[in-house]
């Protein structure tokens, strides 16, 4: 093996190692994210399945949930926008509160949410209410 070949092989090995480390650092674990979602109280506003509460996390095309990096930016970037008095705005989560790997795990868990609300026509009670509302009004009956 020539000196040039050895240098190239070493550089390639180093690049592969750095890439593997970067991949490990960015790995996301939805199971850990589920635990963190509950520990950090996310369910209080977003519900247990991301479909209820103050802000839906399911079935939206929100750019906040487009990538893990966008999610991290959203979590971190609002610190200066927090009100001085109690508010219903989502709190800011600095890295000392939720680390980047933990935030990526929460993101991975959120991405597992599936929209499972039934169609309105498939809710029997609602269909009865609609039929009743559509019937002509007859006072005294």
N, CA, C and O atoms as a MOPAC input file, in Angstrom:
PM7 MOZYME 1SCF
protein

 N      0.85300 1    -1.16800 1     0.00000 1
 C      0.00000 1     0.00000 1     0.00000 1
 C      0.90100 1     1.23400 1     0.00000 1
 O      1.83800 1     1.33700 1     0.79200 1
 N      0.60400 1     2.15300 1    -0.89200 1
 C      1.40200 1     3.37200 1    -0.98300 1
 C      1.03500 1     4.33700 1     0.12600 1
 O      0.02100 1     4.17400 1     0.80500 1
 N      1.85800 1     5.32400 1     0.29300 1
 C      1.61500 1     6.34500 1     1.31700 1
 C      0.31300 1     7.08700 1     1.04700 1
 O     -0.44700 1     7.38400 1     1.96800 1
 N      0.06300 1     7.38500 1    -0.23900 1
 C     -1.16800 1     8.06500 1    -0.61600 1
 C     -2.38200 1     7.19500 1    -0.28800 1
 O     -3.38900 1     7.70000 1     0.20800 1
 N     -2.29300 1     5.90700 1    -0.56000 1
 C     -3.39400 1     4.98100 1    -0.29500 1
 C     -3.66300 1     4.86900 1     1.19600 1
 O     -4.81500 1     4.81100 1     1.62700 1
 N     -2.57600 1     4.83900 1     1.99300 1
 C     -2.73100 1     4.77100 1     3.44500 1
 C     -3.41600 1     6.02900 1     3.96700 1
 O     -4.31100 1     5.95100 1     4.80900 1
 N     -2.99700 1     7.17500 1     3.47100 1
 C     -3.58800 1     8.44600 1     3.90400 1
 C     -5.06200 1     8.47200 1     3.54600 1
 O     -5.89600 1     8.88600 1     4.35200 1
 N     -5.38500 1     8.03000 1     2.33300 1
 C     -6.78600 1     8.00600 1     1.90000 1
 C     -7.60400 1     7.05100 1     2.76900 1
 O     -8.72500 1     7.37800 1     3.15900 1
 N     -7.05800 1     5.87900 1     3.07400 1
 C     -7.76000 1     4.89600 1     3.89900 1
 C     -8.00300 1     5.43700 1     5.30700 1
 O     -9.07400 1     5.23300 1     5.87700 1
 N     -7.01100 1     6.12300 1     5.86200 1
 C     -7.15600 1     6.70500 1     7.19800 1
 C     -8.22100 1     7.79900 1     7.17500 1
 O     -9.07700 1     7.85700 1     8.05800 1
 N     -8.16500 1     8.66300 1     6.16400 1
 C     -9.15400 1     9.74000 1     6.05100 1
 C    -10.55900 1     9.16700 1     5.89000 1
 O    -11.50900 1     9.66400 1     6.49500 1
 N    -10.68700 1     8.13300 1     5.08500 1
 C    -11.99100 1     7.49700 1     4.88500 1
 C    -12.48800 1     6.87900 1     6.18800 1
 O    -13.67000 1     6.98700 1     6.51700 1
 N    -11.59800 1     6.23800 1     6.92500 1
 C    -11.97500 1     5.65100 1     8.21700 1
 C    -12.40500 1     6.70900 1     9.21700 1
 O    -13.38700 1     6.52700 1     9.93600 1
 N    -11.67000 1     7.81300 1     9.26500 1
 C    -12.03800 1     8.90900 1    10.15800 1
 C    -13.39000 1     9.50100 1     9.77200 1
 O    -14.21900 1     9.78100 1    10.63700 1
 N    -13.60900 1     9.69000 1     8.48200 1
 C    -14.88400 1    10.24600 1     8.01800 1
 C    -16.03500 1     9.31000 1     8.38100 1
 O    -17.10000 1     9.76700 1     8.79700 1
 N    -15.82700 1     8.02000 1     8.22700 1
 C    -16.87800 1     7.05500 1     8.57700 1
 C    -17.16000 1     7.09600 1    10.07300 1
 O    -18.31400 1     7.01600 1    10.49500 1
 N    -16.09600 1     7.22300 1    10.88100 1
 C    -16.27600 1     7.30100 1    12.33100 1
 C    -17.03100 1     8.55000 1    12.75000 1
 O    -17.91400 1     8.49000 1    13.60500 1
 N    -16.68200 1     9.68500 1    12.14600 1
 C    -17.37400 1    10.93700 1    12.45500 1
 C    -18.83100 1    10.84700 1    12.03700 1
 O    -19.71600 1    11.29500 1    12.76600 1
 N    -19.09100 1    10.26500 1    10.85500 1
 C    -20.46600 1    10.10800 1    10.38600 1
 C    -21.25600 1     9.20900 1    11.32600 1
 O    -22.41500 1     9.49300 1    11.62400 1
 N    -20.64600 1     8.13400 1    11.79300 1
 C    -21.32600 1     7.22700 1    12.72600 1
 C    -21.63900 1     7.93400 1    14.04000 1
 O    -22.72200 1     7.76200 1    14.59800 1
 N    -20.69600 1     8.72600 1    14.53200 1
 C    -20.92900 1     9.46600 1    15.77400 1
 C    -22.03600 1    10.49500 1    15.59400 1
 O    -22.87800 1    10.66000 1    16.47700 1
 N    -22.04600 1    11.18000 1    14.47400 1
 C    -23.09000 1    12.18000 1    14.21400 1
 C    -24.45200 1    11.49800 1    14.12800 1
 O    -25.44700 1    12.01800 1    14.63400 1
 N    -24.49100 1    10.33600 1    13.48800 1
 C    -25.75300 1     9.59100 1    13.39200 1
 C    -26.23300 1     9.14100 1    14.75100 1
 O    -27.43000 1     9.18400 1    15.03500 1
 N    -25.30500 1     8.70500 1    15.60300 1
 C    -25.67900 1     8.27100 1    16.94500 1
 C    -26.19800 1     9.44500 1    17.76300 1
 O    -27.14100 1     9.30500 1    18.54200 1
 N    -25.56900 1    10.60800 1    17.57800 1
 C    -25.99300 1    11.78300 1    18.33000 1
 C    -27.38900 1    12.23400 1    17.91300 1
 O    -28.14900 1    12.75400 1    18.73000 1
 N    -27.72200 1    12.03400 1    16.64600 1
 C    -29.01400 1    12.49000 1    16.14400 1
 C    -30.08600 1    11.39500 1    16.22500 1
 O    -31.23500 1    11.62200 1    15.84500 1
 N    -29.71200 1    10.21700 1    16.71600 1
 C    -30.67700 1     9.12900 1    16.80400 1
 C    -31.85200 1     9.53800 1    17.67800 1
 O    -31.70600 1    10.28700 1    18.64300 1
 N    -33.00300 1     9.03100 1    17.31600 1
 C    -34.21700 1     9.38100 1    18.04300 1
 C    -34.85800 1     8.11400 1    18.57400 1
 O    -34.90900 1     7.10100 1    17.87700 1
 N    -35.34400 1     8.16600 1    19.79800 1
 C    -35.95600 1     7.02000 1    20.44000 1
 C    -37.36300 1     7.39900 1    20.89000 1
 O    -37.53900 1     8.10100 1    21.88600 1
 N    -38.36700 1     6.92600 1    20.14500 1
 C    -39.76200 1     7.27500 1    20.44100 1
 C    -40.20000 1     6.75100 1    21.80500 1
 O    -41.02400 1     7.38400 1    22.46500 1
 N    -39.66900 1     5.61100 1    22.24000 1
 C    -40.04400 1     5.07200 1    23.55900 1
 C    -39.57500 1     6.00900 1    24.67200 1
 O    -40.31800 1     6.27800 1    25.61600 1
 N    -38.34700 1     6.50200 1    24.55800 1
 C    -37.86000 1     7.48000 1    25.54000 1
 C    -38.67000 1     8.76800 1    25.42000 1
 O    -39.00600 1     9.39900 1    26.42200 1
 N    -38.97700 1     9.14800 1    24.18200 1
 C    -39.75400 1    10.35500 1    23.93500 1
 C    -41.12400 1    10.30400 1    24.57300 1
 O    -41.62400 1    11.32000 1    25.05500 1
 N    -41.74000 1     9.12400 1    24.58200 1
 C    -43.05700 1     8.97400 1    25.21100 1
 C    -42.96600 1     9.29200 1    26.69600 1
 O    -43.79600 1    10.02600 1    27.23400 1
 N    -41.97100 1     8.74400 1    27.34500 1
 C    -41.78000 1     9.01100 1    28.77000 1
 C    -41.53400 1    10.50000 1    29.01000 1
 O    -42.10700 1    11.08300 1    29.93100 1
 N    -40.69000 1    11.11200 1    28.19200 1
 C    -40.38200 1    12.53100 1    28.34600 1
 C    -41.59800 1    13.41300 1    28.05700 1
 O    -41.76400 1    14.46500 1    28.67600 1
 N    -42.43800 1    12.99100 1    27.12800 1
 C    -43.66900 1    13.72300 1    26.79400 1
 C    -44.55100 1    13.83700 1    28.03500 1
 O    -45.14700 1    14.88400 1    28.28600 1
 N    -44.63100 1    12.75700 1    28.80600 1
 C    -45.45000 1    12.76600 1    30.01900 1
 C    -44.73900 1    13.45100 1    31.18200 1
 O    -45.35900 1    14.22100 1    31.91700 1
 N    -43.45400 1    13.18300 1    31.35800 1
 C    -42.69100 1    13.78100 1    32.45900 1
 C    -42.68000 1    15.30800 1    32.35300 1
 O    -42.75600 1    16.00400 1    33.36600 1
 N    -42.58700 1    15.82200 1    31.13200 1
 C    -42.52400 1    17.26800 1    30.92800 1
 C    -43.89700 1    17.90600 1    30.78000 1
 O    -43.99600 1    19.10700 1    30.53100 1
 N    -44.95400 1    17.12000 1    30.93100 1
 C    -46.30800 1    17.66200 1    30.93500 1
 C    -46.84900 1    18.07300 1    29.58100 1
 O    -47.81500 1    18.83500 1    29.52200 1
 N    -46.27200 1    17.60400 1    28.50300 1
 C    -46.74600 1    17.96900 1    27.15800 1
 C    -48.21800 1    17.59900 1    26.96700 1
 O    -48.96400 1    18.30200 1    26.28500 1
 N    -48.62200 1    16.48600 1    27.57800 1
 C    -49.99800 1    16.01100 1    27.44600 1
 C    -51.00000 1    17.00300 1    28.01900 1
 O    -52.16800 1    16.98800 1    27.62800 1
 N    -50.56900 1    17.86300 1    28.93600 1
 C    -51.47400 1    18.82200 1    29.55700 1
 C    -52.12000 1    19.75200 1    28.54100 1
 O    -53.26900 1    20.15800 1    28.71500 1
 N    -51.40300 1    20.08900 1    27.49700 1
 C    -51.94700 1    20.97200 1    26.45500 1
 C    -52.19900 1    20.24500 1    25.14400 1
 O    -53.10200 1    20.62000 1    24.39600 1
 N    -51.42500 1    19.22300 1    24.85800 1
 C    -51.52100 1    18.55700 1    23.56000 1
 C    -52.26700 1    17.23000 1    23.62900 1
 O    -52.40600 1    16.54600 1    22.61600 1
 N    -52.74300 1    16.86300 1    24.80400 1
 C    -53.47300 1    15.61700 1    24.95600 1
 C    -52.55300 1    14.41300 1    24.97200 1
 O    -51.35000 1    14.51700 1    24.72900 1
 N    -53.14600 1    13.27400 1    25.26300 1
 C    -52.35700 1    12.04700 1    25.36600 1
 C    -51.98100 1    11.48200 1    24.00600 1
 O    -51.05100 1    10.68200 1    23.90400 1
 N    -52.68600 1    11.88600 1    22.96900 1
 C    -52.39500 1    11.36400 1    21.63800 1
 C    -52.13100 1    12.47400 1    20.63500 1
 O    -52.10400 1    12.22700 1    19.43000 1
 N    -51.93600 1    13.69200 1    21.12000 1
 C    -51.62900 1    14.80900 1    20.23500 1
 C    -52.81000 1    15.35500 1    19.46100 1
 O    -52.63600 1    16.22300 1    18.60500 1
 N    -54.01400 1    14.86500 1    19.74400 1
 C    -55.20000 1    15.27700 1    18.98600 1
 C    -56.11600 1    16.21100 1    19.75900 1
 O    -57.09200 1    16.72100 1    19.20800 1
 N    -55.81600 1    16.43500 1    21.00800 1
 C    -56.70100 1    17.26700 1    21.81700 1
 C    -55.89000 1    18.36300 1    22.47300 1
 O    -54.66800 1    18.41500 1    22.32900 1
 N    -56.54700 1    19.21100 1    23.17100 1
 C    -55.84400 1    20.24200 1    23.90900 1
 C    -55.68700 1    21.51900 1    23.11800 1
 O    -56.39300 1    21.76200 1    22.13900 1
 N    -54.75600 1    22.31800 1    23.56100 1
 C    -54.56600 1    23.66100 1    23.00900 1
 C    -54.10300 1    23.64400 1    21.55400 1
 O    -54.49400 1    24.51400 1    20.77600 1
 N    -53.29300 1    22.68700 1    21.18200 1
 C    -52.73400 1    22.67900 1    19.83700 1
 C    -52.59600 1    21.24100 1    19.35400 1
 O    -51.90600 1    20.43300 1    19.97600 1
 N    -53.25700 1    20.92700 1    18.23900 1
 C    -53.13400 1    19.59900 1    17.64100 1
 C    -51.71300 1    19.36100 1    17.16200 1
 O    -51.07600 1    20.25900 1    16.61100 1
 N    -51.22500 1    18.16000 1    17.37200 1
 C    -49.91900 1    17.76700 1    16.84600 1
 C    -50.06600 1    16.74900 1    15.72700 1
 O    -49.07600 1    16.36000 1    15.10600 1
 N    -51.28600 1    16.31900 1    15.46700 1
 C    -51.53500 1    15.26600 1    14.49300 1
 C    -52.28700 1    15.83600 1    13.29400 1
 O    -53.18200 1    16.66800 1    13.44700 1
 N    -51.91800 1    15.38500 1    12.11900 1
 C    -52.64900 1    15.75500 1    10.92700 1
 C    -52.46500 1    17.20700 1    10.51400 1
 O    -53.27300 1    17.73600 1     9.75100 1
 N    -51.42600 1    17.85300 1    11.00100 1
 C    -51.16200 1    19.23000 1    10.59400 1
 C    -49.94400 1    19.24700 1     9.68400 1
 O    -49.14500 1    18.31100 1     9.67900 1
 N    -49.81800 1    20.28300 1     8.94200 1
 C    -48.61800 1    20.43800 1     8.11000 1
 C    -47.74300 1    21.55000 1     8.69000 1
 O    -47.09000 1    22.29500 1     7.95900 1
 N    -47.74700 1    21.64000 1     9.99900 1
 C    -46.99900 1    22.68000 1    10.69300 1
 C    -45.51000 1    22.56100 1    10.39200 1
 O    -44.94200 1    21.47300 1    10.49500 1
 N    -44.87500 1    23.66800 1    10.02200 1
 C    -43.42700 1    23.62600 1     9.79700 1
 C    -42.64800 1    23.33400 1    11.07900 1
 O    -41.48700 1    22.93100 1    11.02400 1
 N    -43.28300 1    23.53700 1    12.22400 1
 C    -42.63100 1    23.24900 1    13.50200 1
 C    -42.30900 1    21.76400 1    13.61900 1
 O    -41.32700 1    21.38300 1    14.25600 1
 N    -43.13700 1    20.93400 1    13.00400 1
 C    -42.93300 1    19.48200 1    13.09700 1
 C    -42.33100 1    18.88800 1    11.82300 1
 O    -42.30400 1    17.66800 1    11.66200 1
 N    -41.85100 1    19.74100 1    10.91900 1
 C    -41.30400 1    19.25600 1     9.65100 1
 C    -40.02600 1    18.44700 1     9.83400 1
 O    -39.82900 1    17.43100 1     9.16800 1
 N    -39.16300 1    18.89700 1    10.73200 1
 C    -37.88300 1    18.22100 1    10.97000 1
 C    -37.54400 1    18.30700 1    12.45700 1
 O    -38.07500 1    19.16200 1    13.16700 1
 N    -36.66900 1    17.43100 1    12.92800 1
 C    -36.23200 1    17.54500 1    14.32500 1
 C    -35.57800 1    18.90400 1    14.61000 1
 O    -35.74000 1    19.45900 1    15.69700 1
 N    -34.84000 1    19.43400 1    13.62700 1
 C    -34.17200 1    20.71500 1    13.83200 1
 C    -35.18800 1    21.84800 1    13.97100 1
 O    -35.00800 1    22.74000 1    14.80000 1
 N    -36.25200 1    21.81900 1    13.16900 1
 C    -37.29900 1    22.84800 1    13.27400 1
 C    -37.96800 1    22.76600 1    14.64600 1
 O    -38.27000 1    23.78900 1    15.26000 1
 N    -38.19500 1    21.54700 1    15.11700 1
 C    -38.80100 1    21.34300 1    16.43100 1
 C    -37.89300 1    21.90900 1    17.52900 1
 O    -38.35900 1    22.59900 1    18.43600 1
 N    -36.59400 1    21.60900 1    17.43700 1
 C    -35.62900 1    22.13500 1    18.41700 1
 C    -35.59600 1    23.66100 1    18.39200 1
 O    -35.56900 1    24.30500 1    19.44100 1
 N    -35.59800 1    24.22800 1    17.20500 1
 C    -35.57900 1    25.68400 1    17.07700 1
 C    -36.80600 1    26.28700 1    17.73900 1
 O    -36.71100 1    27.30600 1    18.42300 1
 N    -37.95700 1    25.65900 1    17.53400 1
 C    -39.18800 1    26.15000 1    18.14400 1
 C    -39.10000 1    26.07000 1    19.67400 1
 O    -39.46600 1    27.01700 1    20.37000 1
 N    -38.61600 1    24.94000 1    20.19100 1
 C    -38.51300 1    24.78900 1    21.64300 1
 C    -37.58700 1    25.82600 1    22.26900 1
 O    -37.85600 1    26.33700 1    23.35600 1
 N    -36.50700 1    26.12900 1    21.58000 1
 C    -35.48400 1    27.00200 1    22.14200 1
 C    -35.68900 1    28.48100 1    21.82100 1
 O    -35.29300 1    29.34600 1    22.60100 1
 N    -36.30300 1    28.77100 1    20.68300 1
 C    -36.27200 1    30.11100 1    20.14100 1
 C    -37.25300 1    31.11100 1    20.70200 1
 O    -37.24900 1    32.26400 1    20.27200 1
 N    -38.07700 1    30.73100 1    21.62600 1
 C    -39.10700 1    31.64300 1    22.09500 1
 C    -38.82300 1    32.20100 1    23.47900 1
 O    -39.69700 1    32.84300 1    24.06200 1
 N    -37.67700 1    31.98900 1    24.00800 1
 C    -37.37100 1    32.45300 1    25.36100 1
 C    -37.59200 1    33.93200 1    25.56500 1
 O    -38.07000 1    34.34900 1    26.62000 1
 N    -37.25000 1    34.73700 1    24.56600 1
 C    -37.40500 1    36.18500 1    24.70500 1
 C    -38.85800 1    36.62300 1    24.49300 1
 O    -39.19400 1    37.77900 1    24.74600 1
 N    -39.70700 1    35.72600 1    24.03900 1
 C    -41.09800 1    36.07800 1    23.76900 1
 C    -42.04100 1    35.69000 1    24.90800 1
 O    -43.25500 1    35.85800 1    24.79400 1
 N    -41.49600 1    35.18100 1    25.98400 1
 C    -42.34200 1    34.74600 1    27.09400 1
 C    -42.91800 1    35.94200 1    27.84100 1
 O    -42.21200 1    36.91400 1    28.10700 1
 N    -44.19500 1    35.86800 1    28.17500 1
 C    -44.81300 1    36.98000 1    28.90000 1
 C    -44.31800 1    37.03800 1    30.34200 1
 O    -43.82100 1    36.05200 1    30.88600 1
 N    -44.46200 1    38.19200 1    30.93400 1
 C    -44.04100 1    38.38100 1    32.31900 1
 C    -45.08700 1    37.85100 1    33.30500 1
 O    -44.76800 1    37.58500 1    34.46400 1
 N    -46.31700 1    37.70100 1    32.85200 1
 C    -47.39600 1    37.21000 1    33.70600 1
 C    -47.82700 1    35.83600 1    33.21900 1
 O    -47.49500 1    35.45300 1    32.09700 1
 N    -48.55500 1    35.08800 1    34.03400 1
 C    -49.00400 1    33.76700 1    33.60300 1
 C    -49.75000 1    33.83000 1    32.26500 1
 O    -50.46500 1    34.78900 1    31.97500 1
 N    -49.56300 1    32.80100 1    31.47600 1
 C    -50.10700 1    32.80200 1    30.12500 1
 C    -50.44000 1    31.38000 1    29.70300 1
 O    -50.01700 1    30.41500 1    30.33900 1
 N    -51.19400 1    31.26700 1    28.63600 1
 C    -51.48400 1    29.94800 1    28.07600 1
 C    -50.54200 1    29.61800 1    26.92600 1
 O    -50.70100 1    28.58300 1    26.27800 1
 N    -49.55500 1    30.48900 1    26.65900 1
 C    -48.58100 1    30.20000 1    25.61900 1
 C    -47.71100 1    29.01600 1    26.03900 1
 O    -47.47600 1    28.78400 1    27.22500 1
 N    -47.24300 1    28.28300 1    25.04300 1
 C    -46.33800 1    27.18200 1    25.34100 1
 C    -45.05900 1    27.74300 1    25.95000 1
 O    -44.50000 1    28.71300 1    25.43800 1
 N    -44.59300 1    27.13800 1    27.04200 1
 C    -43.36100 1    27.63900 1    27.65600 1
 C    -42.15100 1    27.34800 1    26.77600 1
 O    -42.18700 1    26.45600 1    25.92800 1
 N    -41.10800 1    28.09000 1    26.98000 1
 C    -39.85100 1    27.84400 1    26.29100 1
 C    -39.11100 1    26.75700 1    27.06200 1
 O    -39.18500 1    26.70500 1    28.29000 1
 N    -38.41000 1    25.90200 1    26.35700 1
 C    -37.65300 1    24.83200 1    26.99100 1
 C    -36.18200 1    24.96600 1    26.62700 1
 O    -35.76300 1    24.47600 1    25.57800 1
 N    -35.38800 1    25.62100 1    27.47400 1
 C    -33.95700 1    25.72900 1    27.19400 1
 C    -33.30000 1    24.35200 1    27.28600 1
 O    -33.87800 1    23.40400 1    27.81900 1
 N    -32.09800 1    24.26700 1    26.76300 1
 C    -31.40300 1    22.97800 1    26.74300 1
 C    -31.15600 1    22.42600 1    28.14100 1
 O    -31.05300 1    21.21000 1    28.30700 1
 N    -31.05900 1    23.28700 1    29.15100 1
 C    -30.84900 1    22.77900 1    30.51300 1
 C    -32.11900 1    22.11400 1    31.05200 1
 O    -32.04800 1    21.32600 1    31.99500 1
 N    -33.28600 1    22.42700 1    30.46100 1
 C    -34.53600 1    21.79600 1    30.88100 1
 C    -34.78700 1    20.50200 1    30.10300 1
 O    -35.14000 1    19.47800 1    30.68700 1
 N    -34.60200 1    20.55600 1    28.79200 1
 C    -34.74200 1    19.38100 1    27.91900 1
 C    -33.54300 1    19.40400 1    26.97900 1
 O    -33.39500 1    20.32200 1    26.17200 1
 N    -32.69400 1    18.39600 1    27.08800 1
 C    -31.48700 1    18.34800 1    26.25600 1
 C    -31.87500 1    18.12900 1    24.79200 1
 O    -33.00000 1    17.72600 1    24.49600 1
 N    -30.94400 1    18.39600 1    23.88400 1
 C    -31.21200 1    18.17600 1    22.46300 1
 C    -31.58000 1    16.72000 1    22.16800 1
 O    -32.53800 1    16.47700 1    21.43400 1
 N    -30.84600 1    15.73900 1    22.72100 1
 C    -31.23800 1    14.34400 1    22.47200 1
 C    -32.64300 1    14.03700 1    23.02800 1
 O    -33.41000 1    13.30300 1    22.40300 1
 N    -32.97100 1    14.59400 1    24.18800 1
 C    -34.31500 1    14.37000 1    24.74400 1
 C    -35.37700 1    15.01200 1    23.85600 1
 O    -36.43100 1    14.41800 1    23.62700 1
 N    -35.11200 1    16.20700 1    23.35900 1
 C    -36.06300 1    16.88300 1    22.47600 1
 C    -36.26300 1    16.08000 1    21.19100 1
 O    -37.37800 1    15.98700 1    20.67700 1
 N    -35.18000 1    15.50400 1    20.67700 1
 C    -35.30400 1    14.66600 1    19.46800 1
 C    -36.13600 1    13.41200 1    19.76600 1
 O    -36.89800 1    12.95300 1    18.91500 1
 N    -35.98800 1    12.86600 1    20.97000 1
 C    -36.79800 1    11.70800 1    21.35600 1
 C    -38.27700 1    12.08900 1    21.44500 1
 O    -39.13900 1    11.33400 1    20.99400 1
 N    -38.57100 1    13.24500 1    22.01900 1
 C    -39.96500 1    13.71200 1    22.08300 1
 C    -40.50400 1    13.89900 1    20.67200 1
 O    -41.63700 1    13.51800 1    20.37800 1
 N    -39.69600 1    14.48300 1    19.80800 1
 C    -40.09500 1    14.65900 1    18.40100 1
 C    -40.41600 1    13.30700 1    17.76500 1
 O    -41.42300 1    13.16600 1    17.07200 1
 N    -39.56300 1    12.32400 1    18.00200 1
 C    -39.79600 1    10.98300 1    17.43500 1
 C    -41.11100 1    10.40600 1    17.94900 1
 O    -41.84500 1     9.77000 1    17.19300 1
 N    -41.41300 1    10.62000 1    19.21800 1
 C    -42.68300 1    10.13600 1    19.77400 1
 C    -43.86000 1    10.85800 1    19.14100 1
 O    -44.84600 1    10.22000 1    18.77300 1
 N    -43.77500 1    12.17000 1    19.00900 1
 C    -44.85800 1    12.94000 1    18.39300 1
 C    -45.11000 1    12.45500 1    16.96600 1
 O    -46.25700 1    12.39300 1    16.52500 1
 N    -44.05500 1    12.11600 1    16.25400 1
 C    -44.21000 1    11.65600 1    14.86900 1
 C    -44.88400 1    10.28300 1    14.78100 1
 O    -45.27300 1     9.86200 1    13.69200 1
 N    -45.02800 1     9.57300 1    15.91500 1
 C    -45.74400 1     8.28700 1    15.89500 1
 C    -47.25600 1     8.49200 1    16.00100 1
 O    -48.01800 1     7.55800 1    15.74800 1
 N    -47.70300 1     9.69600 1    16.37000 1
 C    -49.13600 1     9.95200 1    16.53600 1
 C    -49.85600 1     9.76900 1    15.20600 1
 O    -49.37000 1    10.18600 1    14.15500 1
 N    -51.00300 1     9.14900 1    15.27300 1
 C    -51.83900 1     8.93500 1    14.09000 1
 C    -53.19400 1     9.57400 1    14.33200 1
 O    -53.73700 1     9.50900 1    15.43500 1
 N    -53.72700 1    10.18600 1    13.30100 1
 C    -55.04900 1    10.77900 1    13.37500 1
 C    -56.06900 1     9.64000 1    13.35100 1
 O    -56.17300 1     8.91100 1    12.36400 1
 N    -56.81500 1     9.49400 1    14.43800 1
 C    -57.77600 1     8.38400 1    14.49000 1
 C    -59.18800 1     8.83500 1    14.84700 1
 O    -60.02500 1     8.02100 1    15.23400 1
 N    -59.44700 1    10.12300 1    14.71600 1
 C    -60.79900 1    10.61500 1    14.98400 1
 C    -61.73600 1    10.07400 1    13.90600 1
 O    -61.38500 1    10.07800 1    12.72600 1
 N    -62.92500 1     9.60800 1    14.29700 1
 C    -63.85600 1     9.08600 1    13.29300 1
 C    -64.43900 1    10.21200 1    12.45700 1
 O    -64.44700 1    11.37100 1    12.87100 1
 N    -64.91900 1     9.86100 1    11.29200 1
 C    -65.64300 1    10.81500 1    10.45500 1
 C    -66.92700 1    11.18600 1    11.18000 1
 O    -67.50200 1    10.36000 1    11.88900 1
 N    -67.37600 1    12.40700 1    11.01200 1
 C    -68.59200 1    12.87500 1    11.67800 1
 C    -69.76900 1    11.95100 1    11.35800 1
 O    -70.57300 1    11.64100 1    12.23700 1
 N    -69.86700 1    11.51800 1    10.11800 1
 C    -70.98700 1    10.65100 1     9.70500 1
 C    -70.96300 1     9.29600 1    10.41500 1
 O    -71.97700 1     8.59700 1    10.44700 1
 N    -69.82400 1     8.92400 1    10.97700 1
 C    -69.68700 1     7.63600 1    11.65100 1
 C    -69.93800 1     7.70500 1    13.15800 1
 O    -69.71700 1     6.72000 1    13.86300 1
 N    -70.39400 1     8.84800 1    13.65800 1
 C    -70.69800 1     9.00200 1    15.07800 1
 C    -72.21100 1     8.96700 1    15.23100 1
 O    -72.87200 1     9.95500 1    14.91100 1
 N    -72.79200 1     7.85000 1    15.71500 1
 C    -74.24800 1     7.69400 1    15.75500 1
 C    -74.98600 1     8.80000 1    16.50900 1
 O    -76.00700 1     9.29300 1    16.03000 1
 N    -74.49600 1     9.18600 1    17.65300 1
 C    -75.18000 1    10.21800 1    18.43900 1
 C    -75.19400 1    11.53900 1    17.67600 1
 O    -76.19900 1    12.24900 1    17.66900 1
 N    -74.08300 1    11.86000 1    17.04100 1
 C    -74.02800 1    13.10900 1    16.28500 1
 C    -74.99100 1    13.06000 1    15.10100 1
 O    -75.62700 1    14.06300 1    14.77500 1
 N    -75.10000 1    11.90200 1    14.46100 1
 C    -76.05100 1    11.75500 1    13.34000 1
 C    -77.47800 1    11.99900 1    13.81500 1
 O    -78.26200 1    12.62900 1    13.10600 1
 N    -77.83000 1    11.50800 1    15.01100 1
 C    -79.17500 1    11.73900 1    15.56700 1
 C    -79.40400 1    13.22100 1    15.85100 1
 O    -80.48100 1    13.75200 1    15.58200 1
 N    -78.40100 1    13.87300 1    16.38800 1
 C    -78.51700 1    15.30700 1    16.68100 1
 C    -78.71700 1    16.08600 1    15.38200 1
 O    -79.54600 1    16.99300 1    15.32000 1
 N    -77.96400 1    15.73300 1    14.35800 1
 C    -78.10700 1    16.41800 1    13.06900 1
 C    -79.49500 1    16.18100 1    12.47900 1
 O    -80.11200 1    17.11000 1    11.95900 1
 N    -79.98500 1    14.95300 1    12.55600 1
 C    -81.32200 1    14.64200 1    12.02300 1
 C    -82.39100 1    15.42100 1    12.78200 1
 O    -83.33000 1    15.95100 1    12.18800 1
 N    -82.23700 1    15.48100 1    14.07000 1
 C    -83.20000 1    16.21400 1    14.90200 1
 C    -83.16800 1    17.71000 1    14.56300 1
 O    -84.21400 1    18.35400 1    14.48300 1
 N    -82.00600 1    18.23900 1    14.37000 1
 C    -81.86000 1    19.65600 1    14.05500 1
 C    -82.39200 1    19.98400 1    12.66300 1
 O    -82.85300 1    21.09800 1    12.41600 1
 N    -82.32900 1    19.02200 1    11.76700 1
 C    -82.79500 1    19.24200 1    10.39800 1
 C    -84.32900 1    19.13400 1    10.27800 1
 O    -84.91500 1    19.63500 1     9.31900 1
 N    -84.97000 1    18.47600 1    11.26300 1
 C    -86.43000 1    18.30400 1    11.22100 1
 C    -87.09800 1    19.65400 1    11.44800 1
 O    -86.56200 1    20.50200 1    12.16300 1
 N    -88.26600 1    19.85700 1    10.84100 1
 C    -88.98700 1    21.13100 1    11.05300 1
 C    -89.36400 1    21.28100 1    12.53800 1
 O    -89.67200 1    20.31000 1    13.22900 1
 N    -89.32600 1    22.51900 1    12.98300 1
 C    -89.64500 1    22.81200 1    14.37800 1
 C    -91.15100 1    22.83200 1    14.55300 1
 O    -91.86800 1    23.52000 1    13.82600 1
 N    -91.62300 1    22.06500 1    15.52900 1
 C    -93.04800 1    22.01800 1    15.83900 1
 C    -93.20800 1    22.31400 1    17.32100 1
 O    -92.97800 1    21.44900 1    18.16600 1
 N    -93.61000 1    23.56500 1    17.63400 1
 C    -93.74900 1    23.92800 1    19.05500 1
 C    -94.79400 1    23.07100 1    19.75700 1
 O    -95.78800 1    22.65800 1    19.15900 1
 N    -94.55300 1    22.81800 1    21.00900 1
 C    -95.49900 1    22.08900 1    21.83700 1
 C    -95.40500 1    20.58500 1    21.71100 1
 O    -96.23400 1    19.88700 1    22.29600 1
 N    -94.48100 1    20.06600 1    21.01000 1
 C    -94.36900 1    18.60500 1    20.90000 1
 C    -93.14000 1    18.11000 1    21.55900 1
 O    -92.88400 1    16.90600 1    21.56400 1

